[in-house]
């Protein structure tokens, strides 16, 4: 963030530019009862807060927490 700010790019501009890629800028076209969010409990790429935020934003559809990380899940 420091190098970006040093070039005169504001935090607000960065958020605006990346918003087009954010699922938090969208709503599913699929009915909520058919939506499933799958997340890993040990994910080092996507922190736990992100799927939880998406779950709230998408009006609390089903969510499945798999043991493991971004690339590996273990089925109990």
CHARMM internal coordinates of N, CA and C (Angstrom, degrees):
IC EDIT
DIST 1 N 1 CA 1.4493
DIST 1 CA 1 C 1.5158
ANGL 1 N 1 CA 1 C 111.02
DIST 1 C 2 N 1.3322
ANGL 1 CA 1 C 2 N 117.35
DIHE 1 N 1 CA 1 C 2 N -33.37
DIST 2 N 2 CA 1.4553
ANGL 1 C 2 N 2 CA 121.01
DIHE 1 CA 1 C 2 N 2 CA -179.20
DIST 2 CA 2 C 1.5201
ANGL 2 N 2 CA 2 C 113.06
DIHE 1 C 2 N 2 CA 2 C -64.38
DIST 2 C 3 N 1.3317
ANGL 2 CA 2 C 3 N 116.94
DIHE 2 N 2 CA 2 C 3 N -41.59
DIST 3 N 3 CA 1.4734
ANGL 2 C 3 N 3 CA 120.08
DIHE 2 CA 2 C 3 N 3 CA 179.95
DIST 3 CA 3 C 1.5249
ANGL 3 N 3 CA 3 C 111.07
DIHE 2 C 3 N 3 CA 3 C -68.46
DIST 3 C 4 N 1.3162
ANGL 3 CA 3 C 4 N 116.52
DIHE 3 N 3 CA 3 C 4 N -35.75
DIST 4 N 4 CA 1.4655
ANGL 3 C 4 N 4 CA 119.96
DIHE 3 CA 3 C 4 N 4 CA 178.51
DIST 4 CA 4 C 1.5213
ANGL 4 N 4 CA 4 C 109.78
DIHE 3 C 4 N 4 CA 4 C -66.69
DIST 4 C 5 N 1.3208
ANGL 4 CA 4 C 5 N 116.21
DIHE 4 N 4 CA 4 C 5 N -46.41
DIST 5 N 5 CA 1.4697
ANGL 4 C 5 N 5 CA 120.59
DIHE 4 CA 4 C 5 N 5 CA 179.43
DIST 5 CA 5 C 1.5262
ANGL 5 N 5 CA 5 C 110.93
DIHE 4 C 5 N 5 CA 5 C -62.52
DIST 5 C 6 N 1.3306
ANGL 5 CA 5 C 6 N 116.77
DIHE 5 N 5 CA 5 C 6 N -36.30
DIST 6 N 6 CA 1.4716
ANGL 5 C 6 N 6 CA 120.51
DIHE 5 CA 5 C 6 N 6 CA 179.35
DIST 6 CA 6 C 1.5263
ANGL 6 N 6 CA 6 C 111.43
DIHE 5 C 6 N 6 CA 6 C -63.25
DIST 6 C 7 N 1.3070
ANGL 6 CA 6 C 7 N 117.50
DIHE 6 N 6 CA 6 C 7 N -23.38
DIST 7 N 7 CA 1.4696
ANGL 6 C 7 N 7 CA 121.59
DIHE 6 CA 6 C 7 N 7 CA 178.38
DIST 7 CA 7 C 1.5269
ANGL 7 N 7 CA 7 C 111.57
DIHE 6 C 7 N 7 CA 7 C -92.53
DIST 7 C 8 N 1.3344
ANGL 7 CA 7 C 8 N 116.16
DIHE 7 N 7 CA 7 C 8 N 5.43
DIST 8 N 8 CA 1.4599
ANGL 7 C 8 N 8 CA 119.61
DIHE 7 CA 7 C 8 N 8 CA 175.44
DIST 8 CA 8 C 1.5130
ANGL 8 N 8 CA 8 C 115.11
DIHE 7 C 8 N 8 CA 8 C 86.66
DIST 8 C 9 N 1.3304
ANGL 8 CA 8 C 9 N 117.33
DIHE 8 N 8 CA 8 C 9 N 13.92
DIST 9 N 9 CA 1.4636
ANGL 8 C 9 N 9 CA 120.72
DIHE 8 CA 8 C 9 N 9 CA 179.41
DIST 9 CA 9 C 1.5269
ANGL 9 N 9 CA 9 C 107.93
DIHE 8 C 9 N 9 CA 9 C -95.32
DIST 9 C 10 N 1.3117
ANGL 9 CA 9 C 10 N 117.20
DIHE 9 N 9 CA 9 C 10 N 124.52
DIST 10 N 10 CA 1.4643
ANGL 9 C 10 N 10 CA 121.39
DIHE 9 CA 9 C 10 N 10 CA -176.61
DIST 10 CA 10 C 1.5315
ANGL 10 N 10 CA 10 C 111.33
DIHE 9 C 10 N 10 CA 10 C -80.35
DIST 10 C 11 N 1.3080
ANGL 10 CA 10 C 11 N 115.12
DIHE 10 N 10 CA 10 C 11 N 157.46
DIST 11 N 11 CA 1.4627
ANGL 10 C 11 N 11 CA 121.77
DIHE 10 CA 10 C 11 N 11 CA 175.63
DIST 11 CA 11 C 1.5242
ANGL 11 N 11 CA 11 C 110.24
DIHE 10 C 11 N 11 CA 11 C -60.45
DIST 11 C 12 N 1.3331
ANGL 11 CA 11 C 12 N 116.42
DIHE 11 N 11 CA 11 C 12 N -39.17
DIST 12 N 12 CA 1.4600
ANGL 11 C 12 N 12 CA 121.09
DIHE 11 CA 11 C 12 N 12 CA -179.62
DIST 12 CA 12 C 1.5271
ANGL 12 N 12 CA 12 C 111.42
DIHE 11 C 12 N 12 CA 12 C -62.12
DIST 12 C 13 N 1.3447
ANGL 12 CA 12 C 13 N 116.43
DIHE 12 N 12 CA 12 C 13 N -40.43
DIST 13 N 13 CA 1.4639
ANGL 12 C 13 N 13 CA 120.00
DIHE 12 CA 12 C 13 N 13 CA 179.09
DIST 13 CA 13 C 1.5214
ANGL 13 N 13 CA 13 C 110.52
DIHE 12 C 13 N 13 CA 13 C -65.40
DIST 13 C 14 N 1.3247
ANGL 13 CA 13 C 14 N 117.72
DIHE 13 N 13 CA 13 C 14 N -42.96
DIST 14 N 14 CA 1.4633
ANGL 13 C 14 N 14 CA 121.08
DIHE 13 CA 13 C 14 N 14 CA 178.70
DIST 14 CA 14 C 1.5285
ANGL 14 N 14 CA 14 C 109.97
DIHE 13 C 14 N 14 CA 14 C -61.02
DIST 14 C 15 N 1.3376
ANGL 14 CA 14 C 15 N 117.57
DIHE 14 N 14 CA 14 C 15 N -44.45
DIST 15 N 15 CA 1.4677
ANGL 14 C 15 N 15 CA 120.83
DIHE 14 CA 14 C 15 N 15 CA 178.53
DIST 15 CA 15 C 1.5272
ANGL 15 N 15 CA 15 C 111.09
DIHE 14 C 15 N 15 CA 15 C -61.96
DIST 15 C 16 N 1.3067
ANGL 15 CA 15 C 16 N 116.96
DIHE 15 N 15 CA 15 C 16 N -40.80
DIST 16 N 16 CA 1.4656
ANGL 15 C 16 N 16 CA 120.88
DIHE 15 CA 15 C 16 N 16 CA 179.41
DIST 16 CA 16 C 1.5269
ANGL 16 N 16 CA 16 C 110.79
DIHE 15 C 16 N 16 CA 16 C -64.27
DIST 16 C 17 N 1.3313
ANGL 16 CA 16 C 17 N 116.98
DIHE 16 N 16 CA 16 C 17 N -43.16
DIST 17 N 17 CA 1.4627
ANGL 16 C 17 N 17 CA 120.74
DIHE 16 CA 16 C 17 N 17 CA -178.65
DIST 17 CA 17 C 1.5288
ANGL 17 N 17 CA 17 C 111.97
DIHE 16 C 17 N 17 CA 17 C -66.92
DIST 17 C 18 N 1.3238
ANGL 17 CA 17 C 18 N 117.31
DIHE 17 N 17 CA 17 C 18 N -38.15
DIST 18 N 18 CA 1.4574
ANGL 17 C 18 N 18 CA 120.35
DIHE 17 CA 17 C 18 N 18 CA -178.35
DIST 18 CA 18 C 1.5263
ANGL 18 N 18 CA 18 C 112.82
DIHE 17 C 18 N 18 CA 18 C -83.43
DIST 18 C 19 N 1.3155
ANGL 18 CA 18 C 19 N 118.32
DIHE 18 N 18 CA 18 C 19 N -14.13
DIST 19 N 19 CA 1.4642
ANGL 18 C 19 N 19 CA 121.55
DIHE 18 CA 18 C 19 N 19 CA -178.26
DIST 19 CA 19 C 1.5222
ANGL 19 N 19 CA 19 C 112.02
DIHE 18 C 19 N 19 CA 19 C -59.46
DIST 19 C 20 N 1.3138
ANGL 19 CA 19 C 20 N 117.63
DIHE 19 N 19 CA 19 C 20 N -31.63
DIST 20 N 20 CA 1.4675
ANGL 19 C 20 N 20 CA 120.66
DIHE 19 CA 19 C 20 N 20 CA -179.34
DIST 20 CA 20 C 1.5298
ANGL 20 N 20 CA 20 C 111.36
DIHE 19 C 20 N 20 CA 20 C -62.85
DIST 20 C 21 N 1.3255
ANGL 20 CA 20 C 21 N 117.61
DIHE 20 N 20 CA 20 C 21 N -23.67
DIST 21 N 21 CA 1.4695
ANGL 20 C 21 N 21 CA 121.94
DIHE 20 CA 20 C 21 N 21 CA -179.08
DIST 21 CA 21 C 1.5217
ANGL 21 N 21 CA 21 C 112.59
DIHE 20 C 21 N 21 CA 21 C -97.59
DIST 21 C 22 N 1.3045
ANGL 21 CA 21 C 22 N 117.73
DIHE 21 N 21 CA 21 C 22 N -7.27
DIST 22 N 22 CA 1.4589
ANGL 21 C 22 N 22 CA 121.39
DIHE 21 CA 21 C 22 N 22 CA -173.49
DIST 22 CA 22 C 1.5222
ANGL 22 N 22 CA 22 C 111.69
DIHE 21 C 22 N 22 CA 22 C -85.89
DIST 22 C 23 N 1.3437
ANGL 22 CA 22 C 23 N 117.18
DIHE 22 N 22 CA 22 C 23 N 129.72
DIST 23 N 23 CA 1.4601
ANGL 22 C 23 N 23 CA 118.98
DIHE 22 CA 22 C 23 N 23 CA 174.77
DIST 23 CA 23 C 1.5273
ANGL 23 N 23 CA 23 C 112.21
DIHE 22 C 23 N 23 CA 23 C -63.49
DIST 23 C 24 N 1.3427
ANGL 23 CA 23 C 24 N 116.91
DIHE 23 N 23 CA 23 C 24 N -17.84
DIST 24 N 24 CA 1.4594
ANGL 23 C 24 N 24 CA 120.02
DIHE 23 CA 23 C 24 N 24 CA 177.85
DIST 24 CA 24 C 1.5271
ANGL 24 N 24 CA 24 C 111.81
DIHE 23 C 24 N 24 CA 24 C -74.46
DIST 24 C 25 N 1.3270
ANGL 24 CA 24 C 25 N 116.76
DIHE 24 N 24 CA 24 C 25 N -8.41
DIST 25 N 25 CA 1.4641
ANGL 24 C 25 N 25 CA 121.18
DIHE 24 CA 24 C 25 N 25 CA 176.13
DIST 25 CA 25 C 1.5260
ANGL 25 N 25 CA 25 C 111.37
DIHE 24 C 25 N 25 CA 25 C -93.31
DIST 25 C 26 N 1.3287
ANGL 25 CA 25 C 26 N 116.47
DIHE 25 N 25 CA 25 C 26 N -0.57
DIST 26 N 26 CA 1.4656
ANGL 25 C 26 N 26 CA 120.46
DIHE 25 CA 25 C 26 N 26 CA -173.83
DIST 26 CA 26 C 1.5235
ANGL 26 N 26 CA 26 C 111.00
DIHE 25 C 26 N 26 CA 26 C -129.86
DIST 26 C 27 N 1.2959
ANGL 26 CA 26 C 27 N 114.53
DIHE 26 N 26 CA 26 C 27 N 164.73
DIST 27 N 27 CA 1.4681
ANGL 26 C 27 N 27 CA 122.75
DIHE 26 CA 26 C 27 N 27 CA 170.49
DIST 27 CA 27 C 1.5258
ANGL 27 N 27 CA 27 C 106.60
DIHE 26 C 27 N 27 CA 27 C -121.97
DIST 27 C 28 N 1.3168
ANGL 27 CA 27 C 28 N 118.37
DIHE 27 N 27 CA 27 C 28 N 142.64
DIST 28 N 28 CA 1.4672
ANGL 27 C 28 N 28 CA 119.83
DIHE 27 CA 27 C 28 N 28 CA 177.47
DIST 28 CA 28 C 1.5269
ANGL 28 N 28 CA 28 C 110.96
DIHE 27 C 28 N 28 CA 28 C -64.24
DIST 28 C 29 N 1.3116
ANGL 28 CA 28 C 29 N 116.22
DIHE 28 N 28 CA 28 C 29 N 145.83
DIST 29 N 29 CA 1.4622
ANGL 28 C 29 N 29 CA 120.73
DIHE 28 CA 28 C 29 N 29 CA 174.67
DIST 29 CA 29 C 1.5309
ANGL 29 N 29 CA 29 C 110.30
DIHE 28 C 29 N 29 CA 29 C -85.64
DIST 29 C 30 N 1.3087
ANGL 29 CA 29 C 30 N 115.81
DIHE 29 N 29 CA 29 C 30 N -15.66
DIST 30 N 30 CA 1.4549
ANGL 29 C 30 N 30 CA 122.43
DIHE 29 CA 29 C 30 N 30 CA 177.49
DIST 30 CA 30 C 1.5266
ANGL 30 N 30 CA 30 C 108.66
DIHE 29 C 30 N 30 CA 30 C -79.30
DIST 30 C 31 N 1.3152
ANGL 30 CA 30 C 31 N 119.11
DIHE 30 N 30 CA 30 C 31 N 141.25
DIST 31 N 31 CA 1.4667
ANGL 30 C 31 N 31 CA 120.45
DIHE 30 CA 30 C 31 N 31 CA 177.44
DIST 31 CA 31 C 1.5385
ANGL 31 N 31 CA 31 C 110.92
DIHE 30 C 31 N 31 CA 31 C -56.48
DIST 31 C 32 N 1.3217
ANGL 31 CA 31 C 32 N 116.18
DIHE 31 N 31 CA 31 C 32 N 143.51
DIST 32 N 32 CA 1.4683
ANGL 31 C 32 N 32 CA 121.87
DIHE 31 CA 31 C 32 N 32 CA -175.21
DIST 32 CA 32 C 1.5256
ANGL 32 N 32 CA 32 C 112.38
DIHE 31 C 32 N 32 CA 32 C -52.94
DIST 32 C 33 N 1.3135
ANGL 32 CA 32 C 33 N 117.29
DIHE 32 N 32 CA 32 C 33 N -38.31
DIST 33 N 33 CA 1.4726
ANGL 32 C 33 N 33 CA 119.32
DIHE 32 CA 32 C 33 N 33 CA -178.27
DIST 33 CA 33 C 1.5268
ANGL 33 N 33 CA 33 C 113.03
DIHE 32 C 33 N 33 CA 33 C -68.68
DIST 33 C 34 N 1.3340
ANGL 33 CA 33 C 34 N 117.72
DIHE 33 N 33 CA 33 C 34 N -9.66
DIST 34 N 34 CA 1.4674
ANGL 33 C 34 N 34 CA 121.16
DIHE 33 CA 33 C 34 N 34 CA 178.14
DIST 34 CA 34 C 1.5249
ANGL 34 N 34 CA 34 C 112.39
DIHE 33 C 34 N 34 CA 34 C -107.70
DIST 34 C 35 N 1.3319
ANGL 34 CA 34 C 35 N 117.05
DIHE 34 N 34 CA 34 C 35 N 4.27
DIST 35 N 35 CA 1.4722
ANGL 34 C 35 N 35 CA 122.00
DIHE 34 CA 34 C 35 N 35 CA -179.73
DIST 35 CA 35 C 1.5262
ANGL 35 N 35 CA 35 C 108.90
DIHE 34 C 35 N 35 CA 35 C -93.61
DIST 35 C 36 N 1.3280
ANGL 35 CA 35 C 36 N 116.03
DIHE 35 N 35 CA 35 C 36 N 137.90
DIST 36 N 36 CA 1.4519
ANGL 35 C 36 N 36 CA 122.14
DIHE 35 CA 35 C 36 N 36 CA 175.64
DIST 36 CA 36 C 1.5237
ANGL 36 N 36 CA 36 C 108.30
DIHE 35 C 36 N 36 CA 36 C -134.04
DIST 36 C 37 N 1.3106
ANGL 36 CA 36 C 37 N 116.39
DIHE 36 N 36 CA 36 C 37 N 123.31
DIST 37 N 37 CA 1.4630
ANGL 36 C 37 N 37 CA 121.87
DIHE 36 CA 36 C 37 N 37 CA 173.81
DIST 37 CA 37 C 1.5178
ANGL 37 N 37 CA 37 C 106.37
DIHE 36 C 37 N 37 CA 37 C -97.81
DIST 37 C 38 N 1.3334
ANGL 37 CA 37 C 38 N 116.93
DIHE 37 N 37 CA 37 C 38 N 130.00
DIST 38 N 38 CA 1.4582
ANGL 37 C 38 N 38 CA 122.34
DIHE 37 CA 37 C 38 N 38 CA 178.81
DIST 38 CA 38 C 1.5211
ANGL 38 N 38 CA 38 C 107.44
DIHE 37 C 38 N 38 CA 38 C -115.24
DIST 38 C 39 N 1.3312
ANGL 38 CA 38 C 39 N 116.36
DIHE 38 N 38 CA 38 C 39 N 126.98
DIST 39 N 39 CA 1.4583
ANGL 38 C 39 N 39 CA 120.89
DIHE 38 CA 38 C 39 N 39 CA -177.44
DIST 39 CA 39 C 1.5281
ANGL 39 N 39 CA 39 C 109.80
DIHE 38 C 39 N 39 CA 39 C -137.50
DIST 39 C 40 N 1.3234
ANGL 39 CA 39 C 40 N 115.30
DIHE 39 N 39 CA 39 C 40 N 156.29
DIST 40 N 40 CA 1.4613
ANGL 39 C 40 N 40 CA 121.15
DIHE 39 CA 39 C 40 N 40 CA 178.71
DIST 40 CA 40 C 1.5177
ANGL 40 N 40 CA 40 C 111.39
DIHE 39 C 40 N 40 CA 40 C -102.10
DIST 40 C 41 N 1.3242
ANGL 40 CA 40 C 41 N 116.29
DIHE 40 N 40 CA 40 C 41 N 136.01
DIST 41 N 41 CA 1.4636
ANGL 40 C 41 N 41 CA 120.29
DIHE 40 CA 40 C 41 N 41 CA -178.80
DIST 41 CA 41 C 1.5241
ANGL 41 N 41 CA 41 C 112.84
DIHE 40 C 41 N 41 CA 41 C -72.48
DIST 41 C 42 N 1.3216
ANGL 41 CA 41 C 42 N 117.79
DIHE 41 N 41 CA 41 C 42 N -22.19
DIST 42 N 42 CA 1.4655
ANGL 41 C 42 N 42 CA 121.74
DIHE 41 CA 41 C 42 N 42 CA -177.96
DIST 42 CA 42 C 1.5240
ANGL 42 N 42 CA 42 C 111.15
DIHE 41 C 42 N 42 CA 42 C -116.06
DIST 42 C 43 N 1.3252
ANGL 42 CA 42 C 43 N 117.74
DIHE 42 N 42 CA 42 C 43 N 29.01
DIST 43 N 43 CA 1.4602
ANGL 42 C 43 N 43 CA 122.32
DIHE 42 CA 42 C 43 N 43 CA -175.69
DIST 43 CA 43 C 1.5251
ANGL 43 N 43 CA 43 C 110.69
DIHE 42 C 43 N 43 CA 43 C -73.07
DIST 43 C 44 N 1.3281
ANGL 43 CA 43 C 44 N 116.68
DIHE 43 N 43 CA 43 C 44 N 123.98
DIST 44 N 44 CA 1.4682
ANGL 43 C 44 N 44 CA 120.41
DIHE 43 CA 43 C 44 N 44 CA 178.41
DIST 44 CA 44 C 1.5276
ANGL 44 N 44 CA 44 C 111.47
DIHE 43 C 44 N 44 CA 44 C -94.76
DIST 44 C 45 N 1.3260
ANGL 44 CA 44 C 45 N 117.87
DIHE 44 N 44 CA 44 C 45 N -5.12
DIST 45 N 45 CA 1.4650
ANGL 44 C 45 N 45 CA 121.88
DIHE 44 CA 44 C 45 N 45 CA 178.93
DIST 45 CA 45 C 1.5254
ANGL 45 N 45 CA 45 C 110.28
DIHE 44 C 45 N 45 CA 45 C -98.15
DIST 45 C 46 N 1.3302
ANGL 45 CA 45 C 46 N 116.76
DIHE 45 N 45 CA 45 C 46 N -46.04
DIST 46 N 46 CA 1.4638
ANGL 45 C 46 N 46 CA 121.75
DIHE 45 CA 45 C 46 N 46 CA 179.95
DIST 46 CA 46 C 1.5235
ANGL 46 N 46 CA 46 C 107.93
DIHE 45 C 46 N 46 CA 46 C -110.54
DIST 46 C 47 N 1.3303
ANGL 46 CA 46 C 47 N 118.03
DIHE 46 N 46 CA 46 C 47 N 107.12
DIST 47 N 47 CA 1.4630
ANGL 46 C 47 N 47 CA 119.28
DIHE 46 CA 46 C 47 N 47 CA 179.92
DIST 47 CA 47 C 1.5276
ANGL 47 N 47 CA 47 C 111.73
DIHE 46 C 47 N 47 CA 47 C -64.14
DIST 47 C 48 N 1.3150
ANGL 47 CA 47 C 48 N 116.09
DIHE 47 N 47 CA 47 C 48 N 152.21
DIST 48 N 48 CA 1.4747
ANGL 47 C 48 N 48 CA 122.71
DIHE 47 CA 47 C 48 N 48 CA -176.63
DIST 48 CA 48 C 1.5288
ANGL 48 N 48 CA 48 C 112.12
DIHE 47 C 48 N 48 CA 48 C -52.49
DIST 48 C 49 N 1.3142
ANGL 48 CA 48 C 49 N 117.35
DIHE 48 N 48 CA 48 C 49 N -33.21
DIST 49 N 49 CA 1.4631
ANGL 48 C 49 N 49 CA 120.79
DIHE 48 CA 48 C 49 N 49 CA -177.94
DIST 49 CA 49 C 1.5297
ANGL 49 N 49 CA 49 C 112.29
DIHE 48 C 49 N 49 CA 49 C -63.20
DIST 49 C 50 N 1.3267
ANGL 49 CA 49 C 50 N 118.11
DIHE 49 N 49 CA 49 C 50 N -30.08
DIST 50 N 50 CA 1.4688
ANGL 49 C 50 N 50 CA 120.60
DIHE 49 CA 49 C 50 N 50 CA -176.88
DIST 50 CA 50 C 1.5283
ANGL 50 N 50 CA 50 C 112.63
DIHE 49 C 50 N 50 CA 50 C -66.56
DIST 50 C 51 N 1.3435
ANGL 50 CA 50 C 51 N 120.17
DIHE 50 N 50 CA 50 C 51 N -52.95
DIST 51 N 51 CA 1.4683
ANGL 50 C 51 N 51 CA 117.89
DIHE 50 CA 50 C 51 N 51 CA 176.99
DIST 51 CA 51 C 1.5254
ANGL 51 N 51 CA 51 C 112.44
DIHE 50 C 51 N 51 CA 51 C -64.32
DIST 51 C 52 N 1.3306
ANGL 51 CA 51 C 52 N 117.28
DIHE 51 N 51 CA 51 C 52 N -31.43
DIST 52 N 52 CA 1.4637
ANGL 51 C 52 N 52 CA 119.30
DIHE 51 CA 51 C 52 N 52 CA 177.02
DIST 52 CA 52 C 1.5284
ANGL 52 N 52 CA 52 C 110.62
DIHE 51 C 52 N 52 CA 52 C -65.85
DIST 52 C 53 N 1.3199
ANGL 52 CA 52 C 53 N 117.14
DIHE 52 N 52 CA 52 C 53 N -40.86
DIST 53 N 53 CA 1.4712
ANGL 52 C 53 N 53 CA 121.44
DIHE 52 CA 52 C 53 N 53 CA 177.79
DIST 53 CA 53 C 1.5261
ANGL 53 N 53 CA 53 C 109.75
DIHE 52 C 53 N 53 CA 53 C -64.35
DIST 53 C 54 N 1.3247
ANGL 53 CA 53 C 54 N 116.61
DIHE 53 N 53 CA 53 C 54 N -43.06
DIST 54 N 54 CA 1.4638
ANGL 53 C 54 N 54 CA 121.09
DIHE 53 CA 53 C 54 N 54 CA 178.22
DIST 54 CA 54 C 1.5306
ANGL 54 N 54 CA 54 C 110.21
DIHE 53 C 54 N 54 CA 54 C -63.57
DIST 54 C 55 N 1.3150
ANGL 54 CA 54 C 55 N 117.66
DIHE 54 N 54 CA 54 C 55 N -41.78
DIST 55 N 55 CA 1.4622
ANGL 54 C 55 N 55 CA 122.91
DIHE 54 CA 54 C 55 N 55 CA 178.49
DIST 55 CA 55 C 1.5290
ANGL 55 N 55 CA 55 C 110.64
DIHE 54 C 55 N 55 CA 55 C -57.66
DIST 55 C 56 N 1.3336
ANGL 55 CA 55 C 56 N 116.49
DIHE 55 N 55 CA 55 C 56 N -45.27
DIST 56 N 56 CA 1.4770
ANGL 55 C 56 N 56 CA 119.89
DIHE 55 CA 55 C 56 N 56 CA 178.26
DIST 56 CA 56 C 1.5299
ANGL 56 N 56 CA 56 C 110.71
DIHE 55 C 56 N 56 CA 56 C -66.80
DIST 56 C 57 N 1.3309
ANGL 56 CA 56 C 57 N 116.97
DIHE 56 N 56 CA 56 C 57 N -44.05
DIST 57 N 57 CA 1.4657
ANGL 56 C 57 N 57 CA 121.44
DIHE 56 CA 56 C 57 N 57 CA -177.60
DIST 57 CA 57 C 1.5364
ANGL 57 N 57 CA 57 C 111.40
DIHE 56 C 57 N 57 CA 57 C -62.99
DIST 57 C 58 N 1.3315
ANGL 57 CA 57 C 58 N 116.41
DIHE 57 N 57 CA 57 C 58 N -36.48
DIST 58 N 58 CA 1.4633
ANGL 57 C 58 N 58 CA 120.94
DIHE 57 CA 57 C 58 N 58 CA -179.25
DIST 58 CA 58 C 1.5245
ANGL 58 N 58 CA 58 C 111.84
DIHE 57 C 58 N 58 CA 58 C -90.08
DIST 58 C 59 N 1.3347
ANGL 58 CA 58 C 59 N 117.14
DIHE 58 N 58 CA 58 C 59 N 22.42
DIST 59 N 59 CA 1.4678
ANGL 58 C 59 N 59 CA 124.41
DIHE 58 CA 58 C 59 N 59 CA 174.03
DIST 59 CA 59 C 1.5245
ANGL 59 N 59 CA 59 C 113.01
DIHE 58 C 59 N 59 CA 59 C 64.36
DIST 59 C 60 N 1.3083
ANGL 59 CA 59 C 60 N 116.52
DIHE 59 N 59 CA 59 C 60 N 40.71
DIST 60 N 60 CA 1.4644
ANGL 59 C 60 N 60 CA 125.32
DIHE 59 CA 59 C 60 N 60 CA 170.98
DIST 60 CA 60 C 1.5364
ANGL 60 N 60 CA 60 C 114.72
DIHE 59 C 60 N 60 CA 60 C 57.38
DIST 60 C 61 N 1.3452
ANGL 60 CA 60 C 61 N 117.16
DIHE 60 N 60 CA 60 C 61 N 59.21
DIST 61 N 61 CA 1.4686
ANGL 60 C 61 N 61 CA 118.17
DIHE 60 CA 60 C 61 N 61 CA 173.46
DIST 61 CA 61 C 1.5315
ANGL 61 N 61 CA 61 C 109.15
DIHE 60 C 61 N 61 CA 61 C -73.90
DIST 61 C 62 N 1.3081
ANGL 61 CA 61 C 62 N 116.22
DIHE 61 N 61 CA 61 C 62 N -178.00
DIST 62 N 62 CA 1.4701
ANGL 61 C 62 N 62 CA 119.40
DIHE 61 CA 61 C 62 N 62 CA 176.13
DIST 62 CA 62 C 1.5249
ANGL 62 N 62 CA 62 C 108.98
DIHE 61 C 62 N 62 CA 62 C -60.95
DIST 62 C 63 N 1.3229
ANGL 62 CA 62 C 63 N 115.80
DIHE 62 N 62 CA 62 C 63 N 145.47
DIST 63 N 63 CA 1.4554
ANGL 62 C 63 N 63 CA 120.83
DIHE 62 CA 62 C 63 N 63 CA 176.01
DIST 63 CA 63 C 1.5221
ANGL 63 N 63 CA 63 C 107.59
DIHE 62 C 63 N 63 CA 63 C -136.86
DIST 63 C 64 N 1.3253
ANGL 63 CA 63 C 64 N 116.05
DIHE 63 N 63 CA 63 C 64 N 134.58
DIST 64 N 64 CA 1.4594
ANGL 63 C 64 N 64 CA 121.45
DIHE 63 CA 63 C 64 N 64 CA 179.17
DIST 64 CA 64 C 1.5240
ANGL 64 N 64 CA 64 C 108.17
DIHE 63 C 64 N 64 CA 64 C -116.39
DIST 64 C 65 N 1.3056
ANGL 64 CA 64 C 65 N 115.79
DIHE 64 N 64 CA 64 C 65 N 125.24
DIST 65 N 65 CA 1.4640
ANGL 64 C 65 N 65 CA 121.83
DIHE 64 CA 64 C 65 N 65 CA 177.72
DIST 65 CA 65 C 1.5178
ANGL 65 N 65 CA 65 C 108.34
DIHE 64 C 65 N 65 CA 65 C -102.16
DIST 65 C 66 N 1.3187
ANGL 65 CA 65 C 66 N 116.07
DIHE 65 N 65 CA 65 C 66 N 114.63
DIST 66 N 66 CA 1.4539
ANGL 65 C 66 N 66 CA 121.23
DIHE 65 CA 65 C 66 N 66 CA 177.98
DIST 66 CA 66 C 1.5213
ANGL 66 N 66 CA 66 C 109.31
DIHE 65 C 66 N 66 CA 66 C -98.20
DIST 66 C 67 N 1.3082
ANGL 66 CA 66 C 67 N 115.48
DIHE 66 N 66 CA 66 C 67 N 140.72
DIST 67 N 67 CA 1.4498
ANGL 66 C 67 N 67 CA 120.16
DIHE 66 CA 66 C 67 N 67 CA 176.96
DIST 67 CA 67 C 1.5314
ANGL 67 N 67 CA 67 C 107.66
DIHE 66 C 67 N 67 CA 67 C -71.55
DIST 67 C 68 N 1.3009
ANGL 67 CA 67 C 68 N 116.84
DIHE 67 N 67 CA 67 C 68 N 124.76
DIST 68 N 68 CA 1.4506
ANGL 67 C 68 N 68 CA 120.75
DIHE 67 CA 67 C 68 N 68 CA -179.22
DIST 68 CA 68 C 1.5123
ANGL 68 N 68 CA 68 C 110.56
DIHE 67 C 68 N 68 CA 68 C 134.12
DIST 68 C 69 N 1.3188
ANGL 68 CA 68 C 69 N 114.23
DIHE 68 N 68 CA 68 C 69 N -167.86
DIST 69 N 69 CA 1.4536
ANGL 68 C 69 N 69 CA 119.92
DIHE 68 CA 68 C 69 N 69 CA -175.49
DIST 69 CA 69 C 1.5063
ANGL 69 N 69 CA 69 C 113.09
DIHE 68 C 69 N 69 CA 69 C -114.21
DIST 69 C 70 N 1.3273
ANGL 69 CA 69 C 70 N 115.31
DIHE 69 N 69 CA 69 C 70 N -157.27
DIST 70 N 70 CA 1.4519
ANGL 69 C 70 N 70 CA 122.26
DIHE 69 CA 69 C 70 N 70 CA -174.01
DIST 70 CA 70 C 1.5269
ANGL 70 N 70 CA 70 C 111.94
DIHE 69 C 70 N 70 CA 70 C -64.72
DIST 70 C 71 N 1.3082
ANGL 70 CA 70 C 71 N 117.22
DIHE 70 N 70 CA 70 C 71 N -35.99
DIST 71 N 71 CA 1.4614
ANGL 70 C 71 N 71 CA 120.46
DIHE 70 CA 70 C 71 N 71 CA -175.68
DIST 71 CA 71 C 1.5166
ANGL 71 N 71 CA 71 C 114.18
DIHE 70 C 71 N 71 CA 71 C -107.27
DIST 71 C 72 N 1.3298
ANGL 71 CA 71 C 72 N 117.34
DIHE 71 N 71 CA 71 C 72 N -17.53
DIST 72 N 72 CA 1.4614
ANGL 71 C 72 N 72 CA 119.97
DIHE 71 CA 71 C 72 N 72 CA -175.82
DIST 72 CA 72 C 1.5190
ANGL 72 N 72 CA 72 C 109.50
DIHE 71 C 72 N 72 CA 72 C -131.88
DIST 72 C 73 N 1.3156
ANGL 72 CA 72 C 73 N 116.23
DIHE 72 N 72 CA 72 C 73 N 127.35
DIST 73 N 73 CA 1.4498
ANGL 72 C 73 N 73 CA 121.80
DIHE 72 CA 72 C 73 N 73 CA 174.67
DIST 73 CA 73 C 1.5199
ANGL 73 N 73 CA 73 C 108.12
DIHE 72 C 73 N 73 CA 73 C -122.44
DIST 73 C 74 N 1.3059
ANGL 73 CA 73 C 74 N 115.18
DIHE 73 N 73 CA 73 C 74 N 148.07
DIST 74 N 74 CA 1.4653
ANGL 73 C 74 N 74 CA 120.46
DIHE 73 CA 73 C 74 N 74 CA 178.13
DIST 74 CA 74 C 1.5076
ANGL 74 N 74 CA 74 C 108.01
DIHE 73 C 74 N 74 CA 74 C -117.10
DIST 74 C 75 N 1.3078
ANGL 74 CA 74 C 75 N 116.38
DIHE 74 N 74 CA 74 C 75 N 128.75
DIST 75 N 75 CA 1.4614
ANGL 74 C 75 N 75 CA 121.22
DIHE 74 CA 74 C 75 N 75 CA 179.66
DIST 75 CA 75 C 1.5159
ANGL 75 N 75 CA 75 C 108.35
DIHE 74 C 75 N 75 CA 75 C -89.48
DIST 75 C 76 N 1.3183
ANGL 75 CA 75 C 76 N 115.32
DIHE 75 N 75 CA 75 C 76 N 128.11
DIST 76 N 76 CA 1.4785
ANGL 75 C 76 N 76 CA 119.99
DIHE 75 CA 75 C 76 N 76 CA 179.64
DIST 76 CA 76 C 1.4976
ANGL 76 N 76 CA 76 C 111.24
DIHE 75 C 76 N 76 CA 76 C -75.11
END
COOR INIT
IC SEED 1 N 1 CA 1 C
IC BUILD
